[in-house]
């Protein structure tokens, strides 16, 4: 009789331990998922910003404003957009190169 109670007790305790460990893994998974989703969002935003600034740069090259102040204002706009690209994204190195080139134009 005592053996059955001990086995039942051990099985019940074992299930609780597994349940607690599973809950910890679920919490860790949810945290990791949130991090991945944030990184994916940053990557998507960075790509869109870089594409938009590349279009603006091409447009500026094709038809640069004759007014120096207008030209500088457009360069400032490009610089501000490039600065929003987060480090760690695949677009960041190119954004930094474009940023350096744009700053030289001021």
Order of alpha helices (4+ residues) and beta strands (2+ residues): alpha-alpha-alpha
